[in-house]
Amino acid sequence: MFQIDALRLLVTVAETGSFTRAAVRLNYTQSAVSRRIAALEAAAGGALFERLPRGVRLNPAGRTLHRHALEVLDRLSRAERELAVLHAGHGGLMHLGAFATANISLVPTALRALQDARPDVEVVAVEGSTDTLMGRLADGALDLAVVSDYPYGLPSADGVTTSVLCEDELFVALPREHRLASASMVDLRELHDEAWIHSAYGDRPTMLADACARAGFTPRKIIRIAEWTGKFGYAAAGLGVALVPSLAASAVPAELVLRPLTDPALRRTVHVALPATPLPAALKLRDLLREAVA
């Protein structure tokens, strides 16, 4: 409804009290100012200025629009400054996404280092599945994401590049009283009668399903729990066993033990995903993530 240039002109005319003086300040002709103000008044539904013998002044409608114009122009000015700082690599907002277990230790460690190195960068963090995060990167809603190929594999997204951050071994979580809790390593075949606590199974190929097939069995029962606190709670209660990545090891409750598995394929790859033209602050965070896993 209102063009930004017209709002700037409204503010300038109000400040100078004259179409002529506003024209001089903005390098317009007086007739151009008159035409633009007339168009703005038409869009606003009525006059915005009282025409005086010497100059003009805002009427009640003009004061109302002037107040909003100042707010809009101030917001745009701040946005321009923040974007300039951001693209120069000197600070500003950065939107980060990560999957759940990366947020236990890996991402917080890197963010603390970023805070120390670049206190001028403000990070807005969100948590989500890899599929969701890759989509948000492609849409421009994120500046960096920590993603993985577990449980379905690493999806692709237009304009998004990925680089390997680390390999993350998968362990089996067992109650401390479980018959295999003291084993140095566990063969999946020894768990063929167990219920498995897993967030995804059966709708498309998963790492767990492939591993069980290699071991020659299909899990007798899948308990589909999405949140890690729920998975740990079910496992601690002896209701089933669960695959747990090493990134989550520090969050495992004392009632559970983690044991390595004999299948070497039971590991996932963690990646850093970036848009085609990453922000300087995102590249700095990528480097700090690499240091965090070194």
C-alpha positions as CSV (number, residue, x, y, z in Angstrom):
1,M,0.0,0.0,0.0
2,F,2.8,2.5,0.9
3,Q,6.1,2.5,-0.9
4,I,9.2,3.0,1.2
5,D,10.3,6.1,-0.8
6,A,6.9,7.7,-0.2
7,L,7.2,7.1,3.5
8,R,10.7,8.7,3.5
9,L,9.3,11.6,1.7
10,L,6.5,12.0,4.2
11,V,9.0,12.1,7.1
12,T,11.2,14.6,5.3
13,V,8.3,16.9,4.5
14,A,7.2,16.7,8.1
15,E,10.7,17.5,9.3
16,T,11.2,20.5,7.0
17,G,7.6,21.8,7.1
18,S,7.8,22.5,3.4
19,F,7.5,20.8,0.0
20,T,10.2,23.1,-1.3
21,R,12.7,22.4,1.4
22,A,12.0,18.6,1.2
23,A,12.7,18.8,-2.5
24,V,16.0,20.5,-1.9
25,R,17.1,17.9,0.7
26,L,16.1,14.9,-1.4
27,N,17.2,16.4,-4.7
28,Y,13.7,16.3,-6.2
29,T,11.8,19.0,-8.0
30,Q,9.0,20.7,-6.1
31,S,6.5,19.4,-8.6
32,A,7.8,15.8,-8.1
33,V,7.3,16.2,-4.3
34,S,3.8,17.5,-4.8
35,R,2.9,14.6,-7.1
36,R,4.3,12.0,-4.7
37,I,2.6,13.4,-1.7
38,A,-0.7,13.5,-3.6
39,A,-0.3,9.9,-4.6
40,L,0.5,9.0,-0.9
41,E,-2.6,10.9,0.3
42,A,-4.7,9.0,-2.3
43,A,-3.3,5.7,-1.0
44,A,-4.0,6.8,2.6
45,G,-7.6,7.7,1.8
46,G,-7.3,11.4,2.5
47,A,-5.1,14.5,3.2
48,L,-2.1,14.0,5.4
49,F,-1.0,17.7,5.6
50,E,-2.6,21.0,6.4
51,R,-1.6,23.5,3.7
52,L,-0.5,26.7,5.4
53,P,0.4,30.1,3.9
54,R,4.0,29.3,4.5
55,G,4.6,25.6,4.4
56,V,2.7,22.5,5.6
57,R,2.2,20.6,8.8
58,L,0.8,17.1,9.5
59,N,-2.9,16.7,10.2
60,P,-4.1,13.9,12.6
61,A,-4.1,11.3,9.8
62,G,-0.6,12.5,8.8
63,R,0.6,12.2,12.4
64,T,-0.7,8.6,12.5
65,L,1.0,7.6,9.3
66,H,4.2,9.5,10.3
67,R,4.5,7.5,13.5
68,H,4.3,4.2,11.7
69,A,6.6,5.5,8.9
70,L,9.3,6.2,11.5
71,E,9.0,2.7,12.9
72,V,9.1,1.1,9.5
73,L,12.1,3.2,8.4
74,D,13.9,2.5,11.7
75,R,13.4,-1.2,11.3
76,L,14.7,-1.2,7.7
77,S,17.7,0.9,8.7
78,R,18.6,-1.6,11.5
79,A,18.1,-4.5,9.1
80,E,20.4,-2.9,6.5
81,R,23.1,-2.4,9.2
82,E,22.7,-5.9,10.6
83,L,23.0,-7.4,7.1
84,A,26.0,-5.3,6.2
85,V,27.7,-6.5,9.4
86,L,26.7,-10.1,8.8
87,H,27.9,-10.3,5.3
88,A,31.2,-8.6,6.2
89,G,31.7,-11.4,8.7
90,H,31.7,-9.1,11.7
91,G,28.7,-10.4,13.5
92,G,24.9,-10.4,13.3
93,L,22.4,-13.2,13.4
94,M,23.2,-16.8,12.3
95,H,20.6,-19.5,12.2
96,L,21.9,-23.0,13.1
97,G,20.1,-26.4,13.0
98,A,21.2,-29.7,14.5
99,F,19.8,-33.1,15.2
100,A,19.1,-34.1,18.8
101,T,22.2,-36.0,19.9
102,A,24.5,-33.4,18.3
103,N,23.0,-30.9,20.7
104,I,24.1,-32.9,23.8
105,S,27.8,-32.0,23.6
106,L,29.2,-31.4,20.1
107,V,27.2,-28.3,19.1
108,P,27.3,-26.7,22.6
109,T,31.1,-27.1,22.7
110,A,31.5,-25.4,19.3
111,L,29.1,-22.7,20.2
112,R,30.9,-21.9,23.4
113,A,34.1,-21.5,21.4
114,L,32.3,-19.3,18.8
115,Q,31.0,-17.1,21.7
116,D,34.5,-16.7,23.0
117,A,36.0,-16.0,19.5
118,R,33.1,-14.0,18.0
119,P,30.9,-12.4,20.7
120,D,29.4,-10.2,18.0
121,V,27.6,-13.2,16.4
122,E,24.2,-14.0,17.8
123,V,23.1,-17.6,17.1
124,V,19.5,-18.8,16.8
125,A,19.5,-22.5,17.2
126,V,16.8,-25.0,16.3
127,E,16.6,-28.8,16.6
128,G,15.2,-31.2,14.0
129,S,15.6,-34.3,11.9
130,T,18.2,-34.3,9.1
131,D,15.4,-34.3,6.4
132,T,13.9,-31.2,8.0
133,L,17.2,-29.4,8.4
134,M,18.3,-30.0,4.8
135,G,15.0,-28.6,3.6
136,R,15.3,-25.5,5.7
137,L,18.8,-25.0,4.4
138,A,17.6,-25.2,0.9
139,D,14.8,-22.7,1.7
140,G,17.3,-20.2,3.2
141,A,16.0,-20.5,6.7
142,L,19.2,-21.9,8.1
143,D,22.9,-20.8,7.7
144,L,24.4,-24.0,8.8
145,A,23.2,-27.5,9.9
146,V,24.7,-30.5,11.6
147,V,23.1,-33.5,10.0
148,S,23.7,-37.3,9.7
149,D,23.0,-40.3,7.6
150,Y,21.1,-42.1,10.4
151,P,18.7,-43.7,10.3
152,Y,17.7,-43.3,6.6
153,G,20.8,-42.0,4.8
154,L,21.8,-38.5,4.0
155,P,19.3,-36.7,1.8
156,S,20.3,-34.1,-0.8
157,A,18.9,-30.6,-1.2
158,D,19.3,-28.0,-3.9
159,G,22.1,-25.6,-3.3
160,V,23.3,-27.3,-0.2
161,T,26.8,-28.8,0.2
162,T,27.9,-31.2,2.9
163,S,31.3,-32.2,4.3
164,V,32.1,-35.0,6.7
165,L,32.5,-34.0,10.3
166,C,33.1,-37.3,12.0
167,E,32.2,-41.0,12.3
168,D,29.9,-41.8,15.2
169,E,29.9,-45.3,16.5
170,L,26.6,-46.9,17.5
171,F,26.4,-48.8,20.8
172,V,23.7,-50.9,22.3
173,A,22.1,-49.6,25.5
174,L,21.4,-52.3,28.1
175,P,20.0,-52.3,31.6
176,R,22.8,-52.9,34.1
177,E,21.2,-56.2,35.2
178,H,21.0,-57.5,31.5
179,R,22.8,-60.8,30.9
180,L,25.1,-59.1,28.4
181,A,25.8,-55.9,30.4
182,S,29.3,-57.1,31.3
183,A,30.3,-58.3,27.8
184,S,33.2,-56.5,26.1
185,M,31.3,-56.6,22.8
186,V,27.9,-57.7,21.8
187,D,26.9,-59.7,18.7
188,L,23.5,-58.6,17.4
189,R,22.5,-62.3,17.1
190,E,22.5,-62.4,20.9
191,L,19.8,-59.8,20.9
192,H,17.4,-61.5,18.4
193,D,14.7,-62.1,21.1
194,E,14.9,-58.5,22.4
195,A,12.4,-55.7,21.7
196,W,14.1,-52.7,20.1
197,I,13.4,-49.1,21.1
198,H,13.7,-47.1,17.9
199,S,12.2,-43.9,16.4
200,A,12.0,-45.2,12.9
201,Y,11.5,-48.7,11.5
202,G,9.7,-50.4,8.6
203,D,8.5,-47.4,6.6
204,R,11.8,-47.3,4.7
205,P,15.2,-49.0,5.0
206,T,17.1,-48.2,8.2
207,M,20.5,-49.0,9.5
208,L,19.1,-51.1,12.3
209,A,16.9,-53.2,9.9
210,D,19.9,-53.8,7.6
211,A,22.1,-54.8,10.5
212,C,19.5,-57.3,11.9
213,A,19.1,-58.7,8.4
214,R,22.8,-59.3,8.2
215,A,22.6,-61.0,11.5
216,G,19.9,-63.3,10.2
217,F,16.8,-62.1,12.1
218,T,14.0,-59.6,12.2
219,P,13.3,-57.9,15.6
220,R,10.4,-59.5,17.3
221,K,9.1,-56.1,18.4
222,I,9.7,-52.4,17.7
223,I,8.8,-49.8,20.3
224,R,8.7,-46.6,18.4
225,I,9.9,-43.8,20.7
226,A,11.2,-40.5,19.2
227,E,12.7,-38.7,22.1
228,W,16.0,-39.8,23.7
229,T,14.8,-39.4,27.2
230,G,11.9,-41.8,26.4
231,K,14.3,-44.3,24.8
232,F,16.5,-44.2,27.9
233,G,13.5,-44.6,30.2
234,Y,12.2,-47.6,28.3
235,A,15.6,-49.3,28.2
236,A,16.3,-48.6,31.9
237,A,12.9,-50.2,32.7
238,G,14.0,-53.4,30.9
239,L,11.4,-53.0,28.2
240,G,13.8,-53.2,25.3
241,V,17.3,-52.3,24.0
242,A,18.3,-49.4,21.9
243,L,21.0,-48.2,19.6
244,V,22.8,-45.2,21.0
245,P,25.4,-43.0,19.2
246,S,28.6,-42.1,20.9
247,L,27.6,-38.5,20.7
248,A,24.9,-39.3,23.3
249,A,27.1,-41.2,25.7
250,S,27.4,-38.4,28.2
251,A,23.6,-38.2,28.5
252,V,23.0,-42.0,29.2
253,P,21.5,-42.5,32.7
254,A,23.4,-44.5,35.3
255,E,20.8,-47.4,35.0
256,L,22.1,-48.2,31.6
257,V,25.4,-49.4,30.1
258,L,26.7,-48.9,26.6
259,R,28.3,-51.9,24.8
260,P,30.0,-51.9,21.4
261,L,28.7,-54.1,18.7
262,T,30.6,-56.6,16.5
263,D,29.1,-55.3,13.3
264,P,31.5,-52.7,11.9
265,A,28.8,-51.1,9.7
266,L,26.9,-49.9,12.8
267,R,28.1,-46.4,12.7
268,R,26.8,-43.2,11.3
269,T,28.5,-40.3,9.6
270,V,27.9,-36.7,10.9
271,H,28.1,-33.9,8.3
272,V,28.2,-30.1,8.3
273,A,25.7,-28.8,5.7
274,L,26.0,-25.2,4.3
275,P,24.2,-23.2,1.6
276,A,26.0,-22.5,-1.6
277,T,27.1,-19.0,-0.4
278,P,27.8,-19.5,3.4
279,L,28.1,-16.6,5.8
280,P,31.6,-16.0,7.2
281,A,30.3,-16.7,10.7
282,A,29.0,-20.1,9.5
283,L,32.4,-21.0,8.1
284,K,33.9,-20.1,11.4
285,L,31.5,-22.3,13.2
286,R,32.2,-25.2,10.8
287,D,35.9,-24.9,11.7
288,L,35.1,-24.9,15.4
289,L,32.9,-28.0,15.0
290,R,35.8,-29.7,13.3
291,E,38.0,-28.8,16.3
292,A,35.4,-30.1,18.7
293,V,35.7,-33.6,17.2
294,A,39.4,-33.6,16.6
